């Protein structure tokens, strides 16, 4: 038995080393959509459309579909989501992670291949990406430090996390809050620190604590 255990340990060493010292990156090919496709940021439905846009990108990926190349058509599709929310729920602004899952993914898209995860650790994000999933995460946009955001960034924001770079310790995102958001990278600690769920509602209700709630999407 002792010889068997030693032999097993020696055979397992190369695989243990690979698990402990991963290299390179994992990334999913996801169509990027900015939340104001035609640049009409004055339309409040688009200005506050990060939840709709991240959900739209995620569902397109999960269903193996591509986004239309027409900016005008993209805008109409995003506005249709907001209009659906307004009609069914009485509002469309600032939907929390759970409300985004219920109202947009389930309600509008009739999509069910997701998991709401409360209190996610940074390691949970990496593990979900390693399993082939992607993540919709609510953020305090001001903590992201994105130089392309206006006025320091939105306090209520959502990004789509689609990859991770082991060497650079960066999460790779589709950030709909800027037209430069395709494959936008954030330092892992910066992004995780910025994750903060917020209450659903148009009146910017007080945000208590920093709840690390996320939505994991699988094909």
Beta strands, then each sheet from edge to edge (+ up, - down):
strand 1: 25-27
strand 2: 114-117
strand 3: 134-139
strand 4: 157-165
strand 5: 170-174
strand 6: 184-187
strand 7: 214-217
sheet 1: 1+ 4- 3+ 7- 2+
sheet 2: 1+ 4- 5+ 6-
end
